Amino acid sequence: MRAPSRFLPLLLLGVLLTSPCLAQNGAPAMDGGVSETLQSIYIPPLLNAPFSAVVHTEWAKPLPGAGSYTLVNQRQVARDSQGRIYEERWLLVPKGGRFESVMNVIQIADPNARTLYNCFLLQRPHRCTLQRFAEKALTSYQPPVLQTGHLAGDTGFTLHENLGVRSIQGIDTVGTRDTTTFNAGAFGNDRAFDVTREFWTAGELGINLISELNDPRIGRQTFILTDLSLAEPSPGLFELPAGYQVVDVRKR
């Protein structure tokens, strides 16, 4: 299984859900509604492997009966030679719609100082929370691999496939596909179904340049990195926004 993100509280991206029900002052109505989350890519705190890129996210969600609707965003990410990580968080918006995405969070992680700042752009007053960054800086990173075999309790079966080597933006990547078949009755489902995850991993960077999840319960989620640069990112990315109050929550 691919490693979970160390940005646990905020790796989950907020989804901007548009609704015709708005209060007269423009604020969303408080009755009812849904909040959803979406897992993004994992960036390990790898030393001496700087890069910067733009992550394009697309989530095609199934509609009842047939069809789908798609949410999108794009955001900048970077890592410097010290293993520090910069990530932006932007709201997901309907693809091709009349709503523009908005950046709501900036995250800056330092594996050497063991600090993680979450800076909230849409809150007033502006503030950054300071948390403990759990991961140490790494000299190498190998993504974990899901093995072929039966699931616990004979609830299904996982098939791991190697897809070979593919050049993406001039970088060699290794492709893998994991297909998990859940048997009927595994967790209340009345029929068997498949969940497929496909990754194209750049070993020298320790990240997936392309990843895709197909799950009939939630649809298709695709993450593609573009504008990839292996140059050292600007040091300014790893500085806190000016004028932001820092709230230390490490003791809470």
Protein Blocks (a to p, Z undefined) as FASTA:
>chain_A
ZZddfklmlmpccdddddfbdcfkopacfegciddddddddddddehiacdddddddddd
ddehiacddddddddddddfkopacddddddddehiabdcddfbdcdddfklopacdddf
kbccddddddddfbdcdfbdcdddddedddehilaccddddebjadeehiacdddddddd
ddehklopabdcdddddddddfknopafbdcdddfknopaddddehiafbdcdfklmpcc
ehiacddfklZZ
